[in-house]
Amino acid sequence: MKFHTRRQSLAMLGGGAIAAAVSQAGITHAETAPPAGTNPIITNAFTADPAPLVYDGRVYLYVGHDEAHGDQLFNMTEWLVYSSDDMKTWTPHGPIMKPTDFKWAVRDAWASQVIHANGKFYLYAAVEHDDSDKGKAIGVAVSDSPTGPFVDARGTALIGNNRTTPNGPHSWDDIDPTVFKDTDGTTWLVWGNGKCYFAKLKANMIELDGEVRTFDLPDYVEGPWLHKRGALYYLTYASMDKEKRMETIAYATSNTITGPWTYRGLITGTAENSFTIHPGIIEFKDQWYFFYHKATLTLNGEAGATGRRCVCLDYLYYNPDGTIQYVQQSQAGVSLPPKKA
């Protein structure tokens, strides 16, 4: 599915985009649009694996583009970025990179995240490595702008099976990177399927600083996300609902980023119509937000499915003791005001 022309021709899209029926003769009728901020927040493409970045008064949302058809599972050939200054109306900025822009990679624009450091923007992304180190790998790309374009910052994978597979569960364990800059200036990379790996990054952002270690987390599957609130660290991740055999979002907390981590329970249930679910958490203008994906969007006659997901957004709330309140995956999203403290 190619939609570059359509995407570039629209100034604003999202849950508040106006739906219209168009014929060759022109607009035949218009339908009432849902309020801005309703879910899903991105409606011009199937999108997954949301990774928000707060920069210069805006939120930049990095997603993978789901392009599967029929019963096909994951067909993802590019990463997209959107931005917003109100969390309700999202501006598309087009594709920022393809997996094959890493010359050593062959396919699969899986989960990514972008961080601002050293005056530049660094994208960490999971892709399929070529036969020289076959399996999933993590690359790092760089740009002068949050909207790209991004180019390979190393010329080789940052993380590959030659580093983790001897002790890893399988050849696709090196996926779902999340990157976090602590208040002391150190930057950490966390990733993994089946095992949750972590390592410190050097100041140049493109090399590891020290050994690769692991966190021990109950029912960990994939999709880690790190954030900090006050002095407490939060590690959110996709866990397994053992009865439904579908992913949910769980979390743990720690007083130090290297652990030990205390399991705190679930934040969400399973995602509607999707085996996977993927978290992204930020604070923006004194309000906390929780990004995730499910599969409830119908687009161009194709219904949502595990290979055709849609990014959604709800408010995130904390209890007085610092624990996170359970997130009800809503249709209203952030179209309604947040709860009062």
Secondary structure, 3 states (H helix, E strand, C coil): CCCHHHHHHCCCECCCCCCEEEECCEEEEECCCCCCCCCCCCCCCCEEEEEEEEECCEEEEEEEEECCCCCCCCCEEEEEEEEECCCCCEEEEEEEECHHHCCCEEECCCCEEEEEECCEEEEEEEEEECHHHCEEEEEEEEECCCCCCCEECCCCCCECHHHHHHHCCCCCCCCCCEEEECCCCCEEEEECCCCEEEEEECCCCCCECCCCEEECCCCEEEEEEEEEECCEEEEEEEEEECCCCEEEEEEEEECCCCCCCEEEEECCCCCCCCCCCCCEEEEECCEEEEEEEECCCCECCECCECCECEEEEEECCECCCCCECCCCCCCCCCCCCCCCC
